[in-house]
Structure formats: structure tokens, C-alpha cells
Amino acid sequence: MDNRIGKEQARSVQKVQLPLHEPLGRISCPRCGNSVNFVEQLESVMVTTTYKQNTDGSFTPVEQNSDTYGEMSFLCGECGYDLTPFHAHFREMVF
């Protein structure tokens, strides 16, 4: 059997460029295999919430801002393994 492809078939073949950095797809923990549950941990976070007081004396939040002053970690949600090297990929894939 001849494994060469003809000119017609060669024209229909599409090249796919894969990213050079890891991960190529889903993130999975190298320690426990988890590929579902993850934790983003922020240290030294200041949360500022603006409230409006209603006529009945209750409060309603109007706006909330947060600033991070410490380090950010990305962890396996099952075993706590540090997956911070994959944090950039995680942030790109949050929709």
C-alpha cells in the first residue's frame, strides 16, 4: 500500500499550530490527578465596599473594589499542591 498522499489531498490538509508553553489543554495536578477543583489564593488584599443607606436603615452595597498587595498562589483544590506556574493560563481561561 502506498502511504503517500496526492496533491488533491495535500491541499486539504490544514496545519495546526500548538502553543509552545504548558499546559496545552486542561490543567491537572501532578500529585493527585485532580483536574476539576482549584483555588486562587491572594495575600494582603484590601477590599473597599461602598454602601448606600436606605430609608428603613438597612444598607445596600453600591460598589466593591479590591487591591492585592501580596503574592498570588494557584493551588490544587484537592491536595493543595502549588500550581502557581499555571496561574497565567488559569487567568486566561476564566470566562
trRosetta pair geometry for C-beta under 8 A, 3 or more apart (Angstrom, degrees):
i j d omega theta_ij theta_ji phi_ij phi_ji
5 9 4.1 -108 179 90 110 130
5 10 5.5 141 107 -59 112 79
5 13 7.5 83 110 -38 162 132
6 9 5.0 93 56 13 73 100
6 10 6.9 -131 102 -9 37 92
7 10 5.5 -54 -143 35 32 115
7 11 6.6 36 157 -24 64 101
8 11 6.2 -55 -159 28 28 110
8 12 7.1 16 151 -11 61 108
9 12 5.9 -64 -155 38 38 107
9 13 6.8 47 149 -34 68 99
10 13 5.8 -44 -153 15 37 116
18 24 6.1 -7 -173 -137 114 117
19 24 6.3 176 56 -118 97 67
21 89 7.9 -157 113 -68 114 115
22 86 7.5 -67 117 -95 88 96
23 26 6.8 -66 133 86 144 24
23 27 5.3 176 13 -89 154 63
23 28 7.9 126 -121 14 155 69
23 86 6.3 19 -9 -125 104 121
23 89 6.1 118 34 166 84 172
26 35 5.3 51 145 -170 125 121
27 35 6.7 166 91 -138 50 76
27 38 7.2 39 91 -75 131 144
27 83 6.6 90 176 -178 131 143
27 86 5.1 117 -120 164 132 154
27 89 6.6 143 -63 100 118 128
27 90 6.8 -19 -16 -76 156 89
28 33 6.1 -12 174 -161 114 43
28 34 6.7 170 -156 85 68 38
28 35 3.9 -32 -99 -83 90 100
29 32 5.0 7 99 48 133 77
29 33 6.1 -38 69 17 86 12
29 34 4.4 30 13 47 124 85
29 35 7.3 -141 6 -65 72 54
29 76 4.0 47 -96 -106 136 136
29 78 6.7 -131 10 47 160 111
29 79 6.5 139 165 37 157 112
29 81 5.2 121 -154 50 112 136
29 83 6.7 -92 -104 -68 75 126
30 81 7.1 -154 52 159 73 158
31 76 6.8 -130 48 2 112 165
31 79 5.4 -123 100 87 127 151
31 81 4.3 173 12 -72 135 146
32 76 6.5 135 36 163 114 153
32 78 5.2 -129 93 99 151 127
32 79 4.3 149 -22 -19 138 136
32 81 7.0 -172 4 -13 95 128
34 37 5.9 -59 -179 48 129 82
34 38 7.9 158 126 -67 118 70
34 76 5.3 117 60 -163 131 108
34 77 6.6 -149 154 55 151 76
34 78 4.1 174 -66 8 150 134
34 79 6.9 -178 -4 3 130 93
36 77 7.6 -85 94 57 66 126
37 76 7.5 66 93 177 78 60
37 77 3.1 -108 136 80 92 136
37 78 5.7 110 68 -46 117 80
38 74 6.7 -2 178 -175 117 86
38 75 6.9 154 -164 81 68 47
38 76 6.5 -59 -112 -125 68 31
38 77 4.9 -107 -69 -26 13 105
38 83 7.1 -72 -136 56 113 145
38 90 6.9 -139 132 -126 157 134
39 74 7.5 160 84 -158 52 42
39 75 4.5 -19 63 64 100 99
39 76 7.6 6 20 87 91 17
39 77 5.0 130 -29 -91 87 79
40 72 7.0 -11 -175 -172 90 98
40 73 7.5 160 -160 85 44 51
40 74 5.7 -15 -106 -105 69 71
40 75 7.9 176 -83 22 23 75
40 87 7.5 107 -121 -134 96 99
40 90 7.2 173 -81 133 112 144
41 72 7.2 154 83 -160 54 49
41 73 4.4 -11 60 61 104 100
41 74 7.7 -167 21 -75 76 24
41 75 6.1 28 -7 -1 117 119
42 45 4.9 64 118 -59 120 123
42 68 5.1 -92 -164 -119 123 120
42 70 6.8 126 172 68 64 97
42 72 5.5 -13 -104 -109 71 79
42 73 8.0 -164 -70 26 31 69
43 68 7.8 81 63 -162 47 93
43 69 7.9 -85 107 77 71 65
43 70 3.1 -84 96 110 92 145
43 71 5.2 24 32 49 122 67
43 72 7.6 -143 16 -73 77 38
43 73 7.8 56 -22 -4 100 100
44 68 6.9 96 88 -167 75 56
44 69 4.1 -80 127 71 119 93
44 70 3.2 122 26 -28 107 109
45 66 5.7 -1 -177 -172 107 110
45 67 7.1 160 -155 81 59 43
45 68 5.3 -24 -102 -102 80 66
45 69 7.3 -179 -85 18 30 77
45 70 7.4 -78 -42 27 61 102
46 66 6.8 163 84 -152 49 58
46 67 4.9 -6 56 56 98 94
46 69 6.9 48 -10 -14 100 114
47 64 6.7 -7 -173 -171 95 99
47 65 7.4 164 -155 87 49 46
47 66 4.8 -17 -102 -101 71 92
48 64 7.2 163 86 -154 50 51
48 65 4.9 -8 59 61 99 93
48 66 7.4 180 20 -82 67 41
48 67 7.9 26 -3 1 105 97
49 61 5.5 -52 -175 -132 114 111
49 63 7.3 172 -152 90 49 50
49 64 4.7 -9 -105 -106 80 86
49 65 8.0 -174 -76 26 40 59
50 61 7.2 103 76 -160 49 65
50 62 4.8 -55 102 61 97 104
50 63 4.5 17 41 51 115 92
50 64 7.5 -148 21 -71 69 44
51 59 4.4 5 179 -176 133 116
51 60 6.5 143 -158 70 77 36
51 61 5.6 -51 -99 -99 75 47
51 62 6.4 155 -121 0 19 90
52 59 7.0 149 73 -156 38 66
52 60 5.2 -22 61 62 90 92
52 62 5.1 82 -20 -52 102 120
53 57 6.9 -22 -173 -146 103 29
53 58 7.5 158 -155 86 61 32
53 59 5.5 -39 -100 -98 60 75
54 57 6.9 -34 75 37 79 20
54 58 4.8 -3 41 64 122 80
54 59 7.0 -159 2 -87 86 21
54 60 6.1 76 -46 -14 106 106
61 64 6.2 6 177 -50 129 104
68 72 6.5 25 172 -67 153 104
72 84 7.6 139 107 -133 70 105
72 87 6.6 121 119 -160 110 155
73 82 6.5 -71 -161 -134 110 90
73 84 5.3 -66 -142 -80 60 112
73 87 7.7 -132 -170 -80 21 134
74 82 7.6 89 73 -168 58 56
74 83 4.8 -77 111 86 95 85
74 84 4.9 142 35 -96 85 45
74 86 6.1 -123 102 74 145 78
74 87 4.0 -177 -20 -87 136 88
74 90 5.6 170 -135 9 145 157
75 80 5.5 -17 -178 -151 125 47
75 81 6.7 150 -159 71 72 39
75 82 6.1 -40 -104 -103 77 43
75 83 6.1 144 -117 22 20 89
75 84 7.9 5 -62 -50 59 75
76 79 5.1 3 99 50 132 76
76 80 6.0 -46 65 11 86 10
76 81 4.2 34 7 42 127 87
76 83 5.9 106 -47 -24 73 121
83 86 4.9 -35 164 38 95 114
83 87 7.4 138 115 -54 75 70
83 90 8.0 98 119 -44 115 134
84 87 5.2 -11 -159 -29 52 118
86 89 5.0 -50 -170 42 74 116
86 90 5.9 84 130 -29 83 98
87 90 5.3 -53 -149 34 35 117
87 91 6.4 33 156 -19 68 103
88 91 5.9 -54 -148 36 31 109
88 92 6.5 33 152 -20 63 106
89 92 5.7 -55 -150 35 32 113
89 93 6.3 14 157 -8 65 114
90 93 6.1 -75 -151 44 26 101
90 94 6.7 36 154 -39 66 99
91 94 5.9 -40 -147 10 35 114
